[in-house]
């Protein structure tokens, strides 16, 4: 199946990319460089302009009140949501319409190439390139771990441009089917819907999709790709069973046009299979952590049912579940990522220290307003 993207790569981009592609042994990269760069640009526009605009319009009392760090996380989650919906839709469409995929043997699955699979690789690589740029520019927010993940993901998906296991690009991108529910779970927290019934239903969809897409489907496909790569690693060019690779039949000549005449490099098999094992191990670990987190989120403790009974403190006002206003402000701000600040107001020789915060809820009806005021007279 040819690349279904309606626009071919511009000739100047192809010329600029070809030396790099030759140096890195990525001969199909010039055919999809426009898709890589377009995806990166679109995700940047969503994060920088579309998400802040729409979020401010849809949630005028919540999004603008978030601190800068949380707003950035919000925008990144919007991009992740858009990307997962787009790439999974395209992958499912390619897998259902590309008839060549059903006729491929292990040789075609390892060394073969189709334009439709290359398109999926291009859009996926474009997202991970954007992710790498975001993580590198905001290490203090996302951390070194996510930066390393972005680098590894971009490298692994770029291997499809050799081409190498190009067939499995749409297959493994279906891991992203669980990402929309993960993003919605995060949004429910920021929209003050933690523990709500919609979040509960979303949590069940999240666990179900994660289990089916990553643990069942992902493990099965990992076994398949390991079998194919193992066969390619032990490829014997003199064996009759391997002639299809370098002497393809008429029906597969187009698929195998980038196969070349070299055996599988050992380093390539080791890097790919070890990365696959690590990712699958992390999926099982994350699934356990997700169950633990959701159970904690919805567990009703005795304290939550009856309200916490706080003991009296010598310095103040901790009686029958009430706490002093400054403690309440701090705890709410930490929980809800809200901004608060203090200012000194001077008049008539006195100083009034004011600390206030508003937290508006999704329904637009409930609100909390806390204000702490202390007046002290200035000396002299």
ZAVOFI-125222 format. One record per residue: residue in one letter; chain; x, y, z of N, C-alpha, C in turn. Coordinates in steps of 0.1 Angstrom, whole numbers. Layout:
A A X Y Z X Y Z X Y Z
...
//
This chain:
X A 9 -12 0 0 0 0 9 12 0
X A 6 21 -9 14 34 -10 10 43 1
X A 19 53 3 17 63 14 4 70 10
X A -7 69 19 -19 76 16 -20 90 19
X A -9 96 25 -9 110 27 -10 118 14
X A -19 128 13 -22 133 0 -10 142 -6
X A 0 146 2 10 154 -4 24 147 -3
X A 31 147 -14 44 141 -14 54 150 -7
X A 66 144 -3 76 153 3 81 163 -6
X A 83 176 -2 89 186 -11 103 182 -15
X A 107 185 -27 119 180 -32 131 186 -25
X A 130 198 -20 141 204 -12 143 197 1
X A 132 193 7 134 185 20 140 172 17
X A 136 166 6 142 153 3 157 154 1
X A 161 165 -7 175 167 -9 183 170 4
X A 177 178 13 184 181 25 185 169 35
X A 175 160 34 175 149 43 183 137 38
X A 185 136 25 192 124 20 206 121 26
X A 215 132 27 228 129 33 227 123 47
X A 218 129 55 216 124 69 211 110 69
X A 201 107 60 195 94 59 206 84 55
X A 214 87 45 225 78 41 235 75 52
X A 238 86 60 248 84 70 243 75 82
X A 230 76 84 223 68 95 217 55 90
X A 219 52 77 212 40 71 197 40 73
X A 191 52 70 177 53 71 171 57 57
X A 172 48 47 169 52 33 154 56 31
X A 145 53 39 131 57 37 127 70 44
X A 137 75 52 134 88 59 130 99 50
X A 138 101 38 134 112 29 120 111 24
X A 114 99 23 101 97 18 90 102 28
X A 94 103 41 84 107 51 88 118 60
X A 99 126 56 104 137 64 93 147 66
X A 85 150 55 75 160 56 64 156 67
X A 61 143 68 52 139 78 57 140 92
X A 70 137 94 77 139 107 76 154 111
X A 81 163 102 81 177 106 67 183 107
X A 58 179 99 44 184 100 38 180 114
X A 40 167 118 35 163 131 41 171 142
X A 54 173 142 61 181 152 55 195 153
X A 53 201 141 48 215 140 33 216 146
X A 25 206 142 11 206 146 10 205 161
X A 18 196 167 17 194 181 23 206 189
X A 32 213 183 37 225 189 26 236 189
X A 19 237 178 8 247 178 -3 244 188
X A -6 231 189 -16 227 199 -12 231 213
X A 0 228 216 5 230 230 7 245 233
X A 12 252 223 15 266 225 3 276 224
X A -6 273 215 -17 282 212 -31 276 214
X A -34 265 208 -47 260 208 -52 255 222
X A -44 248 229 -47 243 242 -50 255 252
X A -40 265 253 -43 276 262 -56 283 259
X A -58 286 246 -70 293 242 -83 286 245
X A -84 273 241 -96 265 243 -98 262 258
X A -87 259 265 -89 256 279 -93 268 287
X A -89 280 284 -93 292 290 -108 295 288
X A -112 292 276 -127 294 272 -136 284 279
X A -131 271 279 -140 260 284 -139 260 300
X A -128 264 306 -127 263 320 -121 276 325
X A -129 287 324 -123 301 327 -119 303 342
X A -125 295 351 -122 296 365 -111 287 370
X A -107 277 362 -98 267 366 -85 268 359
X A -85 268 346 -72 268 338 -64 281 341
X A -69 293 341 -61 305 343 -55 305 358
X A -62 299 367 -58 299 381 -47 289 384
X A -44 280 375 -33 270 377 -19 277 376
X A -10 271 384 3 277 383 10 273 370
X A 20 280 366 26 279 353 31 264 350
X A 36 258 360 40 244 359 29 235 355
X A 17 237 362 6 228 360 -1 231 347
X A -1 244 343 -6 248 330 2 241 318
X A 15 240 320 23 234 310 20 219 309
X A 18 213 321 14 199 321 0 197 315
X A -9 206 318 -22 205 311 -21 205 296
X A -13 215 291 -12 216 276 -5 203 270
X A 4 198 277 11 186 273 1 174 272
X A -8 173 282 -18 163 283 -28 165 271
X A -31 177 268 -40 179 256 -33 174 243
X A -20 177 242 -13 172 230 -13 156 230
X A -10 151 241 -10 136 242 -24 130 239
X A -34 137 243 -48 132 240 -50 133 225
X A -47 144 219 -49 146 204 -40 136 196
X A -28 134 201 -19 125 193 -24 110 194
X A -28 106 206 -32 92 208 -44 89 199
X A -54 99 199 -66 97 191 -62 96 176
X A -54 105 171 -50 105 157 -42 93 153
X A -32 90 160 -23 79 156 -30 66 157
X A -38 63 167 -45 51 168 -55 49 157
X A -62 60 154 -72 59 143 -65 56 130
X A -54 62 127 -46 60 114 -41 45 114
X A -36 41 126 -30 27 126 -41 17 124
X A -52 18 130 -63 9 128 -68 9 114
X A -68 20 108 -73 21 94 -62 15 85
X A -50 17 87 -39 10 78 -40 -5 80
X A -41 -9 92 -41 -24 95 -53 -31 88
X A -64 -24 87 -76 -30 81 -77 -28 66
X A -70 -19 60 -71 -17 46 -58 -21 38
X A -47 -22 44 -35 -26 37 -35 -41 36
X A -39 -46 24 -40 -60 21 -26 -67 21
X A -16 -59 18 -2 -65 17 2 -71 30
X A -2 -65 41 2 -69 54 -2 -84 57
X A -13 -88 52 -18 -101 55 -10 -112 48
X A -3 -108 37 4 -118 29 19 -118 33
X A 24 -111 42 38 -110 46 43 -122 54
X A 54 -127 50 61 -137 58 71 -130 68
X A 79 -137 75 88 -131 84 98 -122 77
X A 102 -126 65 112 -117 58 106 -103 55
X A 93 -103 50 87 -90 47 84 -82 60
X A 81 -89 70 78 -82 83 91 -76 89
X A 102 -82 86 115 -76 92 121 -66 82
X A 122 -69 69 129 -61 60 120 -53 50
X A 107 -57 50 98 -51 41 94 -36 44
X A 88 -30 34 84 -16 36 71 -14 27
X A 62 -7 34 50 -1 26 49 13 30
X A 44 21 21 42 35 23 33 39 34
X A 22 30 36 12 33 47 19 31 60
X A 27 20 62 34 18 75 44 29 77
X A 50 33 66 60 44 68 53 57 72
X A 41 59 68 34 71 73 31 71 88
X A 27 59 93 26 57 107 39 60 114
X A 50 54 109 63 57 115 66 72 115
X A 62 79 104 66 93 103 58 101 113
X A 45 99 115 37 107 124 41 103 139
X A 44 91 141 49 87 155 62 94 158
X A 71 93 149 84 99 151 83 114 153
X A 74 121 146 71 135 147 67 138 161
X A 58 130 167 54 132 181 65 131 191
X A 73 120 189 84 118 198 95 129 197
X A 97 134 185 106 145 183 101 158 191
X A 88 161 190 82 172 197 84 169 212
X A 81 156 217 83 153 231 97 155 235
X A 106 151 227 121 153 231 124 168 232
X A 119 176 223 121 191 224 115 196 237
X A 103 192 240 96 197 252 104 193 265
X A 108 180 266 114 175 278 128 181 279
X A 135 183 268 148 190 269 148 204 273
X A 137 211 269 135 225 273 129 227 286
X A 124 217 292 117 218 305 121 206 314
X A 134 204 316 139 193 324 134 195 338
X A 134 207 343 130 209 357 115 206 359
X A 107 205 349 93 201 351 91 187 349
X A 97 181 338 94 167 334 105 158 339
X A 117 162 343 127 154 348 135 147 338
X A 146 141 342 156 134 333 150 121 329
X A 141 115 336 136 102 332 127 103 320
X A 119 113 319 110 115 307 119 119 295
X A 129 127 298 138 130 287 145 118 281
X A 149 109 290 155 96 285 145 88 277
X A 133 88 282 122 81 275 120 86 261
X A 120 100 260 117 106 247 128 103 237
X A 141 103 242 152 99 233 151 85 229
X A 148 75 238 147 61 234 135 59 225
X A 124 65 227 112 63 218 115 68 204
X A 122 80 203 125 85 190 135 76 183
X A 145 71 190 154 62 183 148 49 179
X A 140 43 187 133 30 183 124 32 171
X A 116 43 171 107 44 160 114 49 147
X A 125 55 149 133 59 137 139 47 130
X A 141 36 138 147 24 131 138 19 120
X A 125 22 121 116 18 110 119 24 97
X A 127 34 96 131 40 84 143 33 77
X A 149 22 84 160 15 78 156 9 65
X A 145 2 62 134 -1 72 138 -14 80
X A 133 -14 92 135 -25 101 122 -27 109
X A 116 -39 108 103 -42 114 93 -31 111
X A 93 -25 99 83 -15 96 69 -20 97
X A 67 -33 95 54 -39 97 48 -37 111
X A 57 -37 121 52 -36 135 50 -22 140
X A 52 -12 131 50 2 136 35 4 140
X A 25 2 131 11 3 135 7 -6 146
X A 14 -18 147 10 -28 157 13 -23 171
X A 25 -18 173 29 -14 186 24 0 190
X A 21 8 180 15 22 183 1 20 190
X A -5 9 188 -18 7 195 -17 6 210
X A -5 6 215 -3 8 230 -10 21 234
X A -11 31 225 -16 44 228 -31 44 229
X A -38 32 227 -53 32 229 -57 35 244
X A -48 32 253 -51 35 267 -48 49 271
X A -40 56 263 -36 70 266 -48 80 268
X A -58 80 260 -69 89 262 -75 88 276
X A -77 76 281 -83 74 294 -73 78 305
X A -60 77 303 -50 81 312 -50 97 313
X A -52 103 302 -52 118 302 -65 123 308
X A -76 116 305 -89 121 312 -88 119 327
X A -81 108 332 -80 106 346 -73 118 352
X A -62 123 346 -55 135 351 -63 147 350
X A -71 149 340 -80 161 339 -90 161 349
X A -96 149 353 -106 149 363 -101 154 376
X A -88 151 379 -82 157 392 -82 172 391
X A -77 177 380 -76 192 379 -89 199 378
X A -100 192 375 -113 198 374 -121 196 386
X A -114 192 397 -121 190 410 -131 179 410
X A -129 169 402 -138 157 401 -131 144 406
X A -121 146 415 -114 135 421 -124 126 429
X A -124 113 426 -133 104 433 -148 104 428
X A -150 112 417 -164 113 412 -167 100 404
X A -180 98 401 -185 87 393 -179 86 379
X A -178 98 372 -172 98 359 -157 93 360
X A -150 98 370 -136 93 371 -135 78 374
X A -145 73 381 -145 59 384 -147 51 371
X A -157 55 363 -159 48 350 -147 49 341
X A -141 61 341 -129 63 333 -118 54 337
X A -117 53 351 -106 44 356 -108 30 352
X A -120 25 351 -123 11 347 -119 9 332
X A -123 19 324 -119 19 310 -103 19 309
X A -97 27 317 -82 29 317 -76 15 320
X A -80 9 331 -74 -4 334 -77 -15 324
X A -89 -15 318 -93 -25 308 -85 -23 295
X A -84 -11 291 -77 -8 278 -62 -11 280
X A -56 -7 291 -42 -9 294 -39 -24 294
X A -48 -31 301 -46 -46 302 -46 -52 288
X A -57 -49 281 -59 -55 268 -48 -51 257
X A -46 -38 257 -37 -33 246 -22 -35 249
X A -18 -33 261 -4 -34 265 0 -47 270
X A -8 -53 279 -3 -66 285 -7 -78 275
X A -19 -79 271 -23 -90 262 -17 -88 248
X A -22 -78 241 -18 -75 227 -3 -73 226
X A 2 -64 235 16 -61 235 25 -73 237
X A 22 -81 247 30 -93 250 30 -103 238
X A 18 -105 232 17 -114 221 25 -109 209
X A 24 -96 206 31 -91 195 46 -90 197
X A 50 -89 210 64 -89 213 70 -103 211
X A 62 -113 214 67 -127 211 68 -129 196
X A 59 -123 188 60 -125 173 72 -117 168
X A 74 -105 172 85 -98 166 99 -104 171
X A 99 -109 183 111 -116 188 114 -128 179
X A 104 -136 175 106 -147 167 111 -143 153
X A 105 -132 147 109 -127 134 124 -122 134
X A 127 -115 145 141 -109 146 151 -120 148
X A 147 -130 156 156 -142 158 159 -149 145
X A 148 -151 137 150 -157 124 159 -149 114
X A 157 -136 115 165 -127 106 180 -127 111
X A 182 -128 124 195 -128 130 203 -140 125
X A 196 -151 123 202 -164 119 200 -166 104
X A 198 -156 97 196 -157 82 208 -162 75
X A 206 -171 66 217 -177 58 214 -174 44
X A 221 -165 37 218 -162 23 219 -173 13
X A 226 -184 18 227 -196 9 215 -206 10
X A 208 -204 21 197 -213 23 185 -210 14
X A 178 -221 10 167 -219 1 156 -211 7
X A 153 -213 20 142 -206 26 144 -191 27
X A 156 -186 25 159 -172 26 160 -165 13
X A 158 -172 2 159 -166 -11 148 -155 -14
X A 137 -156 -6 126 -147 -9 130 -133 -4
X A 140 -132 4 145 -119 9 151 -111 -2
X A 161 -117 -9 169 -110 -19 165 -114 -33
X A 156 -123 -35 151 -127 -48 135 -127 -46
X A 129 -116 -44 115 -116 -41 106 -119 -53
X A 95 -125 -50 85 -128 -61 80 -115 -66
X A 73 -115 -77 68 -103 -83 59 -95 -74
X A 51 -102 -66 41 -96 -58 48 -88 -46
X A 60 -92 -42 66 -86 -31 78 -78 -34
X A 81 -76 -47 93 -69 -52 93 -54 -46
X A 81 -48 -47 80 -34 -42 82 -34 -27
X A 77 -43 -20 78 -44 -5 93 -45 -1
X A 100 -53 -9 114 -56 -5 124 -48 -12
X A 120 -36 -18 130 -29 -26 141 -22 -17
X A 139 -21 -4 149 -15 4 157 -26 13
X A 154 -39 9 160 -49 18 175 -50 17
X A 181 -46 6 196 -46 5 201 -61 4
X A 214 -62 7 220 -75 6 229 -78 18
X A 224 -74 30 232 -76 42 225 -84 52
X A 231 -92 61 224 -99 72 221 -89 83
X A 213 -94 93 209 -86 104 221 -83 113
X A 224 -70 116 234 -67 125 230 -71 139
X A 240 -77 146 237 -82 160 233 -71 169
X A 239 -59 168 236 -48 177 222 -44 175
X A 217 -44 163 203 -40 160 193 -49 167
X A 195 -62 166 186 -72 172 187 -70 187
X A 199 -68 193 200 -67 208 193 -55 213
X A 196 -43 206 190 -31 210 174 -31 210
X A 169 -36 199 155 -36 197 148 -46 207
X A 153 -58 208 147 -68 216 148 -65 231
X A 160 -59 235 161 -55 249 152 -44 253
X A 151 -34 243 141 -23 246 127 -28 247
X A 124 -38 239 110 -44 239 108 -51 253
X A 118 -58 258 116 -65 270 115 -55 282
X A 123 -44 281 122 -34 292 108 -27 292
X A 103 -24 280 90 -17 279 79 -26 284
X A 80 -39 280 69 -48 285 70 -50 300
X A 82 -50 306 83 -52 320 77 -39 327
X A 80 -28 321 75 -15 327 60 -15 326
X A 54 -20 315 39 -21 314 33 -29 325
X A 39 -40 329 33 -48 340 35 -41 353
X A 46 -34 355 49 -26 367 39 -15 368
X A 37 -7 357 28 4 357 13 0 359
X A 10 -12 354 -4 -17 356 -7 -19 371
X A 3 -25 378 2 -27 392 1 -14 400
X A 9 -4 396 8 9 402 -5 16 400
X A -10 14 387 -23 20 384 -34 15 393
X A -35 2 395 -45 -5 403 -44 1 417
X A -31 2 422 -29 7 436 -34 21 437
X A -31 29 427 -34 43 428 -49 45 427
X A -56 38 418 -71 40 417 -78 34 430
X A -73 24 435 -79 19 448 -77 29 459
X A -66 35 460 -64 45 470 -73 57 468
X A -74 61 455 -82 73 451 -96 72 456
X A -102 60 455 -116 58 457 -119 51 470
X A -109 48 478 -111 42 491 -117 52 501
X A -127 49 508 -134 58 517 -129 54 531
X A -121 63 537 -116 61 550 -126 66 560
X A -124 62 572 -133 67 583 -131 82 585
X A -119 87 583 -117 101 584 -125 109 574
X A -126 104 562 -133 111 551 -148 110 553
X A -153 100 560 -167 98 562 -172 108 572
X A -165 108 583 -170 116 594 -163 130 596
X A -153 132 588 -146 145 590 -135 142 600
X A -123 148 598 -112 146 607 -114 153 620
X A -111 146 631 -111 152 644 -97 156 648
X A -95 169 648 -81 174 651 -80 178 666
X A -69 175 672 -67 178 685 -64 193 687
X A -67 198 699 -64 212 702 -49 214 702
X A -45 225 696 -30 229 696 -29 241 705
X A -17 241 712 -15 252 721 -15 266 714
X A -10 266 701 -9 279 694 -21 283 687
X A -32 275 688 -43 280 682 -55 271 680
X A -60 272 669 -74 269 667 -76 257 659
X A -73 245 665 -75 232 659 -86 225 667
X A -98 228 665 -108 222 673 -119 216 664
X A -123 203 667 -134 196 660 -134 198 645
X A -122 194 639 -121 194 625 -118 208 619
X A -117 218 627 -114 231 621 -99 234 622
X A -93 241 612 -79 244 613 -77 259 610
X A -66 264 614 -64 278 612 -63 281 597
X A -66 293 593 -68 296 579 -55 295 571
X A -43 298 577 -31 297 569 -28 283 565
X A -30 273 575 -28 259 572 -38 254 561
X A -50 259 562 -60 255 552 -56 260 538
X A -52 272 537 -48 278 524 -36 270 519
X A -26 267 527 -15 259 522 -19 246 516
X A -27 239 524 -31 225 520 -39 225 507
X A -49 235 506 -57 236 494 -49 239 482
X A -39 249 484 -31 253 473 -22 241 468
X A -17 233 477 -9 222 473 -17 211 466
X A -29 209 471 -37 199 465 -43 203 452
X A -46 215 450 -53 219 438 -44 227 428
X A -31 228 432 -22 236 423 -27 250 420
X A -33 256 430 -38 270 428 -27 280 432
X A -28 291 426 -18 302 430 -23 310 442
X A -15 313 450 -18 323 461 -6 331 464
X A -9 343 470 2 351 473 -2 361 483
X A 8 368 489 5 378 499 10 391 495
X A 4 402 502 9 415 499 7 424 511
X A 15 434 512 15 443 524 7 456 519
X A -3 459 527 -11 471 524 -8 481 535
X A -3 493 532 0 503 542 -10 514 542
X A -15 517 555 -23 529 556 -23 533 570
X A -23 547 572 -24 552 586 -13 547 595
X A -1 544 590 9 539 599 8 525 603
X A -1 518 597 -3 504 600 -1 495 588
X A 2 482 591 5 473 580 -5 462 581
X A -12 459 570 -21 448 570 -16 437 561
X A -13 425 566 -8 414 558 -20 406 554
X A -21 406 541 -33 399 535 -29 387 527
X A -36 376 530 -33 363 522 -47 358 519
X A -49 357 506 -63 352 502 -62 343 490
X A -72 335 488 -73 326 477 -87 322 474
X A -90 321 461 -103 316 457 -101 303 450
X A -110 293 452 -110 281 444 -124 278 439
X A -126 279 426 -139 277 420 -140 263 415
X A -152 258 416 -154 244 412 -160 243 399
X A -161 231 393 -165 229 379 -179 234 377
X A -188 232 387 -202 235 384 -204 250 385
X A -194 258 389 -195 272 389 -204 278 400
X A -208 269 409 -217 273 419 -211 274 433
X A -202 264 435 -195 263 448 -182 271 448
X A -179 277 459 -166 284 459 -161 285 474
X A -148 286 475 -141 287 488 -134 300 488
X A -135 308 498 -128 320 499 -122 321 513
X A -109 321 514 -103 322 527 -94 335 528
X A -95 341 539 -88 354 540 -82 354 554
X A -69 357 555 -62 359 568 -57 373 569
X A -61 380 579 -57 394 581 -50 396 594
X A -39 402 594 -32 405 607 -28 420 606
X A -32 428 616 -29 442 616 -19 444 627
X A -8 451 624 2 454 634 6 468 632
X A 8 476 642 12 490 642 27 491 640
X A 31 500 631 45 502 629 51 511 640
X A 63 508 644 70 516 655 75 528 649
X A 75 539 657 81 552 653 71 559 644
//
